[in-house]
């Protein structure tokens, strides 16, 4: 195959799917994986076949793609606050089970308004900020907001959710078990407060790839939503979520130039590799923009649009024309740069799949 291209090892892919399915089943919690990592209906269906109850997406347009391919239980884990997006979500909710999200009264009022106009009832979850400082109502304000959402017409507040990642005491951490257990406990405690006030919270949804297996152990957590586990990446390996051998997706690139003994150039740059996870940042202190498989002394040090600059320490038998495998720092954003991926089995047979939800930003 020509390069640059993403190659997925089918055996590793299926093992990763089973690994997280076993986490959910052994803890008796639902698994609703986030498809932002792969954006491919075929892979989402493999996750469902292994026991996932549904999927999570970030965008209405992603949900539409997945629904068009027969997936009928979808959570849009992103606040909808514009008329166009809400109306599209309402139309989608007429043909599948759709759960939408809010984190403020203004957004909830809009969901209520357009649901009432359409004479349907929307299932809603309230997003809570538990330390990442992204979307989500502040934790100590969540109960009062839930009380107000509960009485809005044509909304059914069924759950609360959070995305925190490996954060502990407000800072990114490598202490994944402590972070996951804390995440689960604070959300379960909030759900108990809401139920005490007469709000029927059914779902307590938490968990990222680093924290899901630990958050799932907390009694009262009902659902986990990891995404990156499907492939893993260099970032997840550094967190300790996986071993290099579990990374199912690699970017294959060709060496196109070897200007000096300490420099090689590959045909993959910022249009091939995601650059949203920067090297040398704590706590991971990643080395370069990806991990070159089999070459520990070689670093993908710099990227421009079409070029990747490899810094070579010491000797490395790398020649023009060689094809290298690189595990990207962040596989989710990397996949979104590619039109298709190739899945290869143990016999070398290859199937290509279009990344059908790539670029679905609305």
Long-range contacts (C-beta under 8 A, 24 or more apart in sequence): 1-252, 1-342, 1-350, 3-252, 3-253, 3-254, 3-267, 3-268, 3-323, 4-251, 4-252, 4-253, 4-254, 4-266, 4-267, 4-268, 4-272, 5-251, 5-252, 5-338, 5-341, 5-342, 6-249, 6-250, 6-251, 6-252, 6-334, 6-335, 6-338, 6-340, 6-341, 6-342, 7-249, 7-250, 7-251, 7-252, 7-325, 7-341, 7-342, 7-344, 8-231, 8-248, 8-249, 8-341, 8-342, 8-343, 8-344, 9-248, 9-249, 9-343, 9-344, 10-343, 10-344, 10-345, 10-346, 11-345, 11-346, 12-245, 12-246, 12-247, 12-248, 13-43, 13-46, 13-230, 13-231, 13-248, 13-343, 14-46, 15-246, 16-229, 16-230, 16-231, 16-232, 16-246, 16-248, 17-46, 17-47, 17-50, 17-230, 18-50, 19-229, 20-212, 20-213, 20-224, 20-226, 20-229, 21-47, 21-50, 21-51, 21-52, 23-212, 23-213, 23-216, 23-224, 24-51, 24-52, 24-216, 24-224, 25-51, 27-216, 27-217, 27-221, 29-216, 29-221, 29-222, 29-223, 29-224, 30-222, 30-223, 30-224, 31-223, 31-224, 31-226, 32-56, 32-75, 32-205, 32-223, 32-224, 32-225, 33-225, 33-226, 33-227, 33-229, 33-230, 34-58, 34-77, 34-225, 34-226, 34-227, 35-62, 35-66, 35-227, 35-357, 36-62, 36-227, 36-332, 37-227, 37-228, 37-230, 37-231, 37-331, 37-332, 37-335, 38-230, 38-231, 38-335, 38-341, 38-355, 39-65, 39-335, 39-336, 39-355, 39-356, 39-357, 39-358, 39-360, 40-341, 40-353, 40-354, 40-355, 40-356, 40-357, 41-65, 41-66, 41-69, 41-70, 41-71, 41-356, 41-357, 42-353, 43-230, 43-353, 44-69, 44-71, 45-69, 45-70, 45-71, 47-230, 53-223, 54-97, 56-225, 56-227, 57-357, 59-360, 59-361, 59-362, 60-85, 60-88, 60-89, 60-92, 60-362, 61-357, 61-360, 61-361, 61-362, 62-357, 62-360, 63-89, 63-92, 63-98, 64-88, 64-92, 64-360, 65-356, 65-357, 65-360, 66-357, 67-92, 67-95, 67-96, 69-356, 71-96, 72-96, 72-97, 73-97, 74-98, 74-99, 75-99, 75-101, 75-125, 75-205, 75-225, 76-100, 76-101, 77-101, 77-125, 77-127, 77-161, 77-163, 77-225, 78-135, 79-103, 79-104, 79-107, 79-127, 79-135, 80-107, 80-110, 80-111, 81-106, 81-107, 81-110, 82-110, 83-110, 83-114, 85-362, 86-110, 86-111, 86-114, 87-114, 87-118, 89-122, 90-114, 90-115, 90-118, 90-120, 90-122, 93-120, 93-122, 93-123, 94-120, 97-123, 98-122, 98-123, 99-123, 99-124, 99-125, 99-158, 99-159, 100-124, 100-125, 101-125, 101-126, 101-127, 101-161, 102-126, 102-127, 102-149, 103-127, 103-128, 103-129, 103-135, 103-136, 103-137, 104-137, 104-145, 105-145, 105-148, 105-149, 108-145, 108-148, 108-149, 108-152, 108-155, 109-152, 111-152, 111-155, 112-152, 112-153, 112-154, 112-155, 115-153, 115-154, 115-155, 116-153, 116-154, 119-154, 120-154, 121-154, 121-155, 121-156, 122-154, 122-155, 122-156, 123-156, 123-158, 124-149, 124-155, 124-156, 124-157, 124-158, 125-157, 125-158, 125-159, 125-160, 125-161, 125-203, 125-205, 126-157, 126-159, 126-160, 126-161, 127-160, 127-161, 127-162, 127-163, 128-160, 128-161, 128-162, 128-187, 128-190, 129-162, 130-162, 130-164, 130-167, 130-183, 130-186, 130-187, 131-164, 131-167, 131-169, 131-170, 132-163, 132-164, 132-165, 132-167, 134-163, 136-162, 136-163, 139-186, 139-190, 142-190, 142-194, 143-190, 143-193, 143-194, 143-197, 146-194, 146-197, 146-199, 146-201, 147-197, 147-199, 150-198, 150-199, 157-199, 157-200, 157-201, 158-200, 158-201, 158-202, 158-203, 159-201, 159-202, 159-203, 159-204, 159-205, 159-222, 159-223, 160-187, 160-190, 160-191, 160-194, 160-201, 160-203, 160-204, 160-205, 161-187, 161-203, 161-204, 161-205, 161-206, 161-223, 161-225, 162-187, 162-205, 162-206, 163-208, 163-225, 164-206, 164-208, 164-211, 165-208, 165-210, 165-211, 166-208, 166-210, 166-211, 166-239, 172-282, 172-283, 173-283, 174-239, 174-240, 174-283, 176-210, 176-211, 176-214, 176-239, 176-240, 176-241, 177-214, 179-210, 179-211, 179-214, 180-207, 180-210, 180-211, 180-212, 180-213, 180-214, 180-215, 180-216, 180-217, 181-214, 181-215, 181-217, 181-218, 183-207, 183-211, 183-215, 184-214, 184-215, 184-216, 184-217, 184-218, 184-220, 184-221, 185-218, 187-221, 188-218, 188-219, 188-220, 188-221, 191-220, 192-220, 209-236, 209-241, 210-236, 210-239, 210-240, 210-241, 227-332, 228-331, 228-332, 231-331, 231-335, 232-331, 233-327, 233-328, 233-329, 233-330, 233-331, 233-332, 233-334, 234-286, 234-290, 234-291, 234-327, 234-328, 234-329, 235-277, 235-284, 235-286, 235-329, 235-330, 237-291, 237-327, 238-284, 238-285, 238-286, 239-284, 244-291, 244-293, 244-327, 247-327, 249-327, 249-328, 249-331, 249-335, 249-341, 250-293, 250-325, 250-326, 250-327, 251-290, 251-325, 251-326, 251-327, 251-328, 251-334, 252-323, 252-324, 252-325, 252-326, 253-308, 253-323, 253-324, 253-326, 254-321, 254-322, 254-323, 254-324, 255-310, 255-318, 255-319, 255-320, 255-321, 255-322, 255-323, 255-324, 256-320, 257-320, 258-318, 258-319, 258-320, 261-312, 262-311, 262-312, 262-313, 263-309, 263-310, 263-311, 263-312, 264-298, 264-309, 264-310, 264-312, 264-316, 264-318, 265-307, 265-308, 265-309, 265-310, 266-300, 266-307, 266-308, 266-310, 266-324, 267-306, 267-307, 267-308, 268-303, 268-308, 268-326, 269-303, 269-304, 269-305, 269-306, 269-307, 269-308, 270-303, 270-304, 270-305, 271-305, 271-306, 271-337, 272-308, 272-334, 272-337, 272-338, 273-300, 273-303, 273-308, 273-326, 273-328, 273-329, 273-334, 273-337, 274-328, 274-329, 274-330, 274-331, 274-332, 274-333, 274-334, 274-336, 274-337, 275-303, 276-330, 276-333, 277-329, 277-330, 279-329, 286-329, 289-328, 289-329, 290-326, 290-327, 290-328, 290-329, 291-326, 291-327, 292-324, 292-325, 292-326, 293-324, 293-325, 293-326, 293-327, 294-325, 295-324, 300-326
